[in-house]
Protein backbone atom coordinates (compact mmCIF):
# COMPACT_ATOMS: atom_id res chain seq x y z
CA UNK A 1 0.00 0.00 0.00
CA UNK A 2 1.26 3.48 -0.84
CA UNK A 3 2.26 5.82 1.94
CA UNK A 4 -0.16 8.69 2.53
CA UNK A 5 2.34 11.19 1.16
CA UNK A 6 2.50 9.17 -2.09
CA UNK A 7 -1.17 9.86 -2.81
CA UNK A 8 -2.24 13.05 -4.53
CA UNK A 9 -5.31 14.71 -5.99
CA UNK A 10 -5.83 17.24 -8.76
CA UNK A 11 -7.62 20.50 -8.09
CA UNK A 12 -8.72 23.26 -10.46
CA UNK A 13 -9.40 26.96 -9.97
CA UNK A 14 -11.88 29.37 -11.61
CA UNK A 15 -9.30 30.17 -14.31
CA UNK A 16 -9.21 26.46 -15.24
CA UNK A 17 -5.63 26.11 -13.99
CA UNK A 18 -4.69 22.77 -12.47
CA UNK A 19 -2.61 21.88 -9.44
CA UNK A 20 -1.51 18.66 -7.73
CA UNK A 21 -1.75 18.52 -3.95
CA UNK A 22 -1.27 15.77 -1.36
CA UNK A 23 -4.42 13.77 -0.76
CA UNK A 24 -4.44 14.78 2.91
CA UNK A 25 -3.90 18.48 2.19
CA UNK A 26 -6.95 20.75 2.48
CA UNK A 27 -8.15 22.22 -0.78
CA UNK A 28 -6.88 25.80 -1.05
CA UNK A 29 -9.42 28.61 -1.16
CA UNK A 30 -10.56 29.27 -4.73
CA UNK A 31 -9.83 25.70 -5.87
CA UNK A 32 -12.10 22.66 -6.18
CA UNK A 33 -11.56 18.95 -6.67
CA UNK A 34 -11.57 17.46 -10.17
CA UNK A 35 -12.28 13.94 -8.93
CA UNK A 36 -8.86 12.69 -10.03
CA UNK A 37 -6.53 11.17 -7.45
CA UNK A 38 -3.63 8.74 -7.49
CA UNK A 39 0.13 8.82 -7.64
CA UNK A 40 1.88 12.03 -8.56
CA UNK A 41 2.64 10.53 -11.96
CA UNK A 42 -1.02 9.64 -12.56
CA UNK A 43 -2.16 13.12 -11.55
CA UNK A 44 0.37 14.79 -13.84
CA UNK A 45 -0.68 12.52 -16.73
CA UNK A 46 -4.31 13.59 -16.19
CA UNK A 47 -3.34 17.26 -16.22
CA UNK A 48 -1.26 16.81 -19.36
CA UNK A 49 -4.26 15.23 -21.09
CA UNK A 50 -6.89 17.81 -20.12
CA UNK A 51 -4.96 21.09 -19.75
CA UNK A 52 -4.29 21.86 -23.39
CA UNK A 53 -4.47 25.66 -23.14
CA UNK A 54 -2.28 27.07 -20.38
CA UNK A 55 -3.73 30.58 -20.64
CA UNK A 56 -6.14 31.63 -17.88
CA UNK A 57 -9.78 31.05 -18.86
CA UNK A 58 -10.65 34.76 -18.66
CA UNK A 59 -7.87 35.60 -21.12
CA UNK A 60 -8.99 32.88 -23.54
CA UNK A 61 -12.63 34.04 -23.36
CA UNK A 62 -11.62 37.66 -23.98
CA UNK A 63 -9.56 36.72 -27.03
CA UNK A 64 -12.46 34.65 -28.34
CA UNK A 65 -14.93 37.50 -27.75
CA UNK A 66 -12.63 39.81 -29.74
CA UNK A 67 -12.38 37.29 -32.56
CA UNK A 68 -8.69 36.63 -31.85
CA UNK A 69 -6.99 33.28 -31.63
N, C-alpha and C positions, 0 to 999 in steps of 0.2 A: 504494500500500500504506500502511496506517495505521502511524503511529509506534508503537513499543512502549508508550509511555505513554498511547496512545489505546485500548489494549485492556485490558479488565477481565474479572473473573470474579465470580460470586456465590457466597458461602459462607453456611453456616447453622450455628447452634450448637444445643446440646441443648435450649434453650428455644424452638426453632423461630423464632429471630430471624434476619433476613437482613442481609447486609452486602456492599457492593461494594468489591473491592480490585483494585489493578493486577494484570494477568496475571503479571507477573514478581515480585510480592510473595509471600513465603512465607505459607502459611496459618497464621493465628494459632492458638495452643494453644486447644483447646476448640471449634474450628470445623472444618467439613469442606466439601468442594466439593459444589455442587449439580449440576454438569455444564453449567451455563449460563455462556457467555462471549460477549463481543462488545464493542460500544461501550458507553460509560457509559449512553447513552440506552436501548439494548437491555436492558442489565442492570436498569436501573430499571423498565422496562416489565414485565419478567419478575416482579420483586418485587411490583409493584403488582397483577399478576394473581393471584399465589399467596398473598401475605401479607394475608389478609383479616381476621385477628384479631391485633391488635398486642399483646395481652396475652401475657406469658410462658406457655409451655405448662403449667408446673406450676400456675400460678394458674387457668388455664382448666380443667384436670383437677380441681382441688380444688372449684371452683364446680360443676362437673358432678356430682362425687361427692356434694355436699351438696344436689343438686337445684335449684341456683340457675342463673340465666341470666346 
